[in-house]
Structure formats: structure tokens, C-alpha cells
Amino acid sequence: MEEMQSYGLLTLSTVMFGFMFWFKDIFRRNYGSGLCATYVMSLGGGIFGFIALAVINGLKFEFSLFAFIMAVLSAINALLFSFCSLKALDKINLSLYSLFSMLGGMALPFISGILFHGEGLTIGKIVCFIFITVALCLTVKKDNKKSGTIYYIGVFVFNGMSGVISKAYQALPFEKISSAGYSVLTALVAIFLSAFLLLVTKGEKRKINLPCVFAMAGTGVLSRIGNWLLLVSLIRLPASAQYPFVTGGTMIVSTIISLFGKNKPTKKEIAAVMLAFAAVVILVLLPSDVIFKITWR
């Protein structure tokens, strides 16, 4: 029962992550996509996300040294991911970027959970991982741009490290604070870090209009609450099951949203979504008997 409730929280978070693409595109069209835009988006989104999480946490502030260190690592990782994303999109097309981003977000937490946190490998996890990998590959379009290898490796690594850091926070035996309290602390660190980088970065700082504020509010609230739900789910679900579920679910939600936009999904993209849906169903319904497990002593 608790496991199914956790999958319910994951479903809610994937819907949030799916809508984030729409809000980010609104911001990009109204402000731009340079370094300053990255820091402005991070700062504004961090403020709105902080307010939402503070309300969820009952306006309480919690602190531990371990939580602070992990929050700093999380904030730095998020900014590095944003930087590599902008650079990668100058070199490669959106479908190839999405492939490396979502594969990293699924693969690294999956591997770290199996190797370092004693999560058992099941048939459902293996089939789900393979299905989603194939589904992601189906969405890739031919790329005629110059090579951006270093940047899409960065996209792969830093998006994946987000899940690795979250899992490490929940699993390591140090003094912790609540999931909501940790999310509040992470948002606060991101605000100060983004504000500092924005002050020292040279470049044009454009006027922020109402659509920008709307986009920052949507992205900040959905991102922070979505990641908080992932943290809560990690208490009961292994990362090796959770992140393939999130990747497949986000693909499904994003494609459904695109049905109402100008760029309709292709037959390959629809096939990819069907594979992703099958992967999620298999992960949830197949027996969870462990066939392989690494235990460190």
C-alpha cells in the first residue's frame, strides 16, 4: 500500500516536470537563453519555489551541517546543468539534447542505487530500463550541427547527479532534516548562489516582463515541489525504480502536452511514448523478486 502511494507521488511529480518545459519555453522566448538568463531564471524560480516550500513546511526553518553541504552540492550541480544545457543547445538539436538529459537522469541514479545503496536488481527494473532507453533513442532526429560532445556529456552527468545527490541525502547515515526542510534549504542556497553569480556576470540584463514572472513562478514552484515529492518517495522506493519511472512518465506527459501545441508528435514519438508507458506498467506490476544485489561490508 505504501509503495503504491509512493508511485502516486511520483506520478504527480512527473506531471509537474512535464509542464516545466512549457514554462521554460515561455521564459526563453521573452528573455533569452544566455548565462544571465540562466541566473535570472534560477533566482526568480528559486524565490517562488522557496515561498511554496516554506508554506508546505509550516514556515519552519530546519538546519543540519550535512543537509547544508548536500544543499550546496545540489545547487551547484543544478547551475552546472543549466550552463551545459545552454551550451549544448548551441551545438546539438533538441531531440539529441533530450536523449542525453533524460538518459543521464535515469541511468546514474539507477546505477548508484544498485552499486552503492544495496538496491536489488529485478526483472521489472531491467525491462523498464531497456524499454525507456529504446523509447528515448526513437525520439532522436538527425543532427547537422557541430559536435558539442563535452557539453552533452555534461548534460548527461549533471542531470543524473541530481538524482544521485537526492538518493545519497536520504541514504547516508548523517544527521538529516525533513524532506520539506531540506528542499527549503536547497532553494535558499540556490537563491543566494544565483544572485551572487548574476551580480558578477557581465552581459546584458534585460527587462523582466509579466510573462517572464509567470514562467519563473511556474518553473520554480513545479520544480521545487516536484523534487520534494521525489525526496519523499525515495524514503520507500529505490532510486533504481523511481528514476526510470520518472523518465518514462515525463516523456508521456510532455507528449500529451505537445498534442495541444504547434509541433505535433511524430509517429516515432508516439511509438516511443507507448514504449515508455509499457515500461512504467511493467515496473509497477511485475513481481519485485531480487535477482541480483550488491552488499558492501
C-alpha positions as CSV (number, residue, x, y, z in Angstrom):
1,M,0.0,0.0,0.0
2,E,2.8,2.4,0.9
3,E,4.6,1.5,-2.3
4,M,1.6,2.4,-4.4
5,Q,1.2,5.7,-2.5
6,S,4.8,6.5,-3.4
7,Y,4.1,5.7,-7.1
8,G,1.2,8.1,-6.8
9,L,3.5,10.8,-5.6
10,L,5.9,10.0,-8.5
11,T,3.0,10.3,-10.9
12,L,2.2,13.8,-9.6
13,S,5.8,14.9,-9.8
14,T,6.1,13.6,-13.4
15,V,3.1,15.7,-14.4
16,M,4.8,18.7,-12.8
17,F,8.1,18.1,-14.6
18,G,6.2,17.7,-17.9
19,F,4.7,21.1,-17.6
20,M,8.0,22.7,-16.7
21,F,9.1,22.5,-20.4
22,W,6.2,24.8,-21.3
23,F,7.1,27.4,-18.7
24,K,10.8,27.3,-19.6
25,D,9.9,28.0,-23.3
26,I,7.8,31.0,-22.3
27,F,10.8,32.4,-20.4
28,R,13.2,31.7,-23.2
29,R,11.0,33.5,-25.8
30,N,10.6,36.6,-23.6
31,Y,14.1,36.9,-22.0
32,G,16.6,34.8,-23.9
33,S,18.9,31.9,-23.2
34,G,22.3,33.3,-22.2
35,L,24.2,33.0,-18.9
36,C,22.4,36.0,-17.4
37,A,19.1,34.4,-18.4
38,T,20.1,31.2,-16.6
39,Y,20.8,33.0,-13.4
40,V,17.7,35.2,-13.6
41,M,15.6,32.1,-14.2
42,S,17.3,30.3,-11.3
43,L,16.9,33.3,-9.0
44,G,13.3,34.1,-9.8
45,G,12.3,30.4,-9.8
46,G,14.2,29.8,-6.6
47,I,12.3,32.6,-4.8
48,F,8.9,31.4,-5.9
49,G,9.9,27.8,-5.1
50,F,11.2,28.8,-1.7
51,I,7.9,30.5,-0.8
52,A,5.9,27.5,-1.8
53,L,8.1,25.0,0.1
54,A,8.2,27.3,3.2
55,V,4.4,27.3,3.3
56,I,4.4,23.4,2.9
57,N,6.9,23.2,5.8
58,G,4.7,25.3,8.0
59,L,7.1,28.3,7.8
60,K,9.7,26.4,9.8
61,F,13.4,26.6,9.1
62,E,15.5,23.4,9.7
63,F,19.2,23.0,9.5
64,S,21.9,20.4,9.9
65,L,25.5,20.6,8.6
66,F,25.0,17.5,6.4
67,A,21.8,18.9,4.9
68,F,23.6,22.2,4.2
69,I,26.5,20.5,2.4
70,M,24.2,18.4,0.3
71,A,22.1,21.5,-0.5
72,V,25.2,23.4,-1.7
73,L,26.2,20.4,-3.9
74,S,22.7,20.2,-5.3
75,A,22.5,24.0,-6.1
76,I,26.0,23.9,-7.8
77,N,25.0,20.8,-9.8
78,A,21.8,22.5,-10.9
79,L,23.6,25.6,-12.2
80,L,26.2,23.4,-14.0
81,F,23.4,21.5,-15.6
82,S,21.8,24.8,-16.8
83,F,25.1,26.1,-18.2
84,C,25.8,22.8,-20.1
85,S,22.2,22.8,-21.4
86,L,22.6,26.2,-22.9
87,K,25.9,25.4,-24.5
88,A,24.7,22.0,-25.7
89,L,21.7,23.5,-27.4
90,D,24.0,25.8,-29.4
91,K,25.7,22.6,-30.8
92,I,23.1,19.9,-31.0
93,N,19.4,19.6,-31.7
94,L,16.7,19.4,-29.0
95,S,16.0,15.7,-29.5
96,L,19.6,14.8,-29.0
97,Y,19.8,17.1,-26.0
98,S,16.7,15.5,-24.5
99,L,18.2,12.0,-25.1
100,F,21.3,12.7,-23.1
101,S,19.5,14.7,-20.4
102,M,16.8,12.0,-19.7
103,L,19.2,9.1,-20.1
104,G,21.5,10.7,-17.5
105,G,18.6,11.4,-15.2
106,M,17.6,7.8,-15.4
107,A,20.9,5.9,-15.7
108,L,23.1,7.5,-13.0
109,P,20.6,7.1,-10.1
110,F,19.8,3.6,-11.3
111,I,23.5,2.6,-11.3
112,S,24.3,4.3,-8.0
113,G,21.3,2.7,-6.3
114,I,22.4,-0.8,-7.4
115,L,26.1,-0.3,-6.7
116,F,26.2,1.8,-3.5
117,H,22.8,1.6,-1.7
118,G,22.1,-2.1,-1.8
119,E,19.1,-1.9,-4.1
120,G,18.2,-5.2,-5.6
121,L,18.1,-5.7,-9.4
122,T,14.7,-7.1,-10.6
123,I,13.4,-8.2,-13.9
124,G,10.9,-5.3,-13.9
125,K,13.7,-2.7,-13.4
126,I,15.8,-4.3,-16.2
127,V,12.9,-4.4,-18.7
128,C,11.8,-0.9,-17.8
129,F,15.3,0.5,-18.3
130,I,15.7,-1.2,-21.7
131,F,12.3,-0.1,-22.9
132,I,12.8,3.6,-21.9
133,T,16.3,3.6,-23.4
134,V,14.9,2.4,-26.8
135,A,12.0,4.9,-26.5
136,L,14.4,7.7,-26.0
137,C,16.5,6.6,-29.0
138,L,13.4,6.7,-31.1
139,T,12.9,10.4,-30.5
140,V,16.4,11.4,-31.8
141,K,16.4,13.3,-35.1
142,K,19.4,13.7,-37.4
143,D,21.8,16.4,-36.2
144,N,23.7,18.5,-38.7
145,K,25.3,20.9,-36.1
146,K,28.9,20.9,-35.0
147,S,30.0,18.5,-32.3
148,G,29.2,19.5,-28.8
149,T,30.5,16.3,-27.1
150,I,31.8,18.0,-23.9
151,Y,28.5,19.8,-23.3
152,Y,26.1,16.9,-23.8
153,I,28.3,14.7,-21.6
154,G,27.9,17.5,-19.1
155,V,24.1,17.4,-19.6
156,F,24.1,13.6,-19.1
157,V,26.3,13.7,-15.9
158,F,24.8,16.8,-14.2
159,N,21.2,15.8,-14.7
160,G,22.0,12.3,-13.5
161,M,23.8,13.7,-10.5
162,S,20.7,15.4,-9.3
163,G,19.1,12.0,-8.5
164,V,22.4,10.6,-7.1
165,I,22.6,13.6,-4.7
166,S,19.0,13.2,-3.6
167,K,19.4,9.4,-3.0
168,A,22.7,10.0,-1.1
169,Y,20.9,12.5,1.2
170,Q,18.2,10.0,2.1
171,A,20.5,7.0,2.4
172,L,23.7,8.3,4.2
173,P,23.8,7.9,8.0
174,F,24.2,11.5,9.0
175,E,22.0,14.0,10.8
176,K,19.2,14.9,8.5
177,I,16.2,17.3,8.5
178,S,12.8,16.6,7.0
179,S,12.4,16.3,3.2
180,A,10.5,19.6,3.1
181,G,13.1,21.3,5.3
182,Y,15.9,20.0,3.1
183,S,14.0,21.3,0.0
184,V,13.6,24.7,1.6
185,L,17.3,24.8,2.4
186,T,18.3,23.8,-1.1
187,A,16.0,26.5,-2.6
188,L,17.5,29.1,-0.3
189,V,21.1,28.2,-1.2
190,A,20.2,28.3,-4.9
191,I,18.8,31.8,-4.5
192,F,21.9,33.2,-2.9
193,L,24.2,31.4,-5.4
194,S,22.2,32.6,-8.4
195,A,22.1,36.2,-7.0
196,F,25.9,36.3,-6.5
197,L,26.6,34.9,-10.0
198,L,24.1,37.3,-11.5
199,L,25.9,40.3,-9.9
200,V,29.4,39.2,-11.0
201,T,28.4,38.1,-14.5
202,K,29.0,40.6,-17.3
203,G,26.4,40.8,-20.0
204,E,23.1,42.4,-20.9
205,K,20.4,42.2,-18.2
206,R,17.1,42.6,-19.9
207,K,13.8,43.9,-18.5
208,I,11.7,41.3,-16.8
209,N,8.1,41.4,-18.2
210,L,4.9,39.8,-16.9
211,P,5.3,36.6,-19.0
212,C,8.8,36.1,-17.5
213,V,7.5,36.4,-14.0
214,F,4.7,33.9,-14.8
215,A,7.3,31.5,-16.3
216,M,9.6,31.8,-13.3
217,A,6.8,31.2,-10.9
218,G,5.6,28.2,-12.8
219,T,9.0,26.6,-13.2
220,G,10.1,27.4,-9.7
221,V,7.0,26.1,-7.9
222,L,6.7,22.9,-10.1
223,S,10.5,22.2,-9.9
224,R,10.8,22.6,-6.2
225,I,7.6,20.8,-5.3
226,G,8.3,18.0,-7.8
227,N,11.8,17.4,-6.4
228,W,10.4,17.4,-2.9
229,L,7.9,14.7,-3.9
230,L,10.8,12.7,-5.3
231,L,12.7,13.0,-2.0
232,V,9.6,11.8,-0.1
233,S,9.2,8.9,-2.4
234,L,12.9,7.9,-2.0
235,I,12.1,7.0,1.6
236,R,10.1,4.0,0.4
237,L,11.2,3.4,-3.2
238,P,14.6,2.5,-4.5
239,A,16.3,5.0,-6.9
240,S,16.7,2.2,-9.4
241,A,12.9,2.0,-9.7
242,Q,12.0,5.6,-9.1
243,Y,14.0,7.4,-11.8
244,P,13.2,5.1,-14.7
245,F,9.5,5.7,-13.7
246,V,10.0,9.5,-13.7
247,T,11.8,9.5,-17.0
248,G,9.1,7.4,-18.7
249,G,6.3,9.4,-17.1
250,T,7.8,12.7,-18.1
251,M,8.0,11.6,-21.7
252,I,4.3,10.6,-21.7
253,V,3.2,13.9,-20.1
254,S,5.4,16.1,-22.4
255,T,4.0,14.3,-25.5
256,I,0.4,14.8,-24.3
257,I,1.1,18.5,-23.8
258,S,2.6,18.7,-27.3
259,L,-0.7,17.5,-28.8
260,F,-2.2,20.9,-28.0
261,G,0.7,22.9,-29.5
262,K,2.0,23.7,-33.0
263,N,4.6,20.9,-33.1
264,K,2.6,17.7,-33.1
265,P,4.3,14.4,-32.1
266,T,5.5,12.2,-35.0
267,K,4.7,8.5,-35.4
268,K,8.1,7.7,-33.9
269,E,7.5,9.9,-30.9
270,I,4.1,8.3,-30.3
271,A,5.7,4.8,-30.6
272,A,8.3,6.0,-28.0
273,V,5.5,7.1,-25.6
274,M,3.8,3.7,-26.0
275,L,7.1,2.0,-25.1
276,A,7.6,4.4,-22.1
277,F,4.0,3.7,-20.9
278,A,4.6,-0.1,-21.2
279,A,7.9,0.3,-19.3
280,V,6.1,2.1,-16.4
281,V,3.4,-0.5,-16.2
282,I,5.9,-3.4,-16.3
283,L,7.9,-1.7,-13.5
284,V,4.9,-1.3,-11.2
285,L,3.2,-4.7,-11.9
286,L,6.0,-7.2,-12.4
287,P,7.0,-9.2,-9.3
288,S,9.8,-7.4,-7.3
289,D,11.8,-10.6,-6.7
290,V,15.5,-9.6,-6.5
291,I,17.8,-11.5,-8.9
292,F,21.0,-9.6,-8.1
293,K,22.2,-7.5,-5.3
294,I,25.5,-5.9,-4.2
295,T,26.1,-5.6,-0.5
296,W,29.1,-3.7,0.8
297,R,30.6,-4.6,4.2
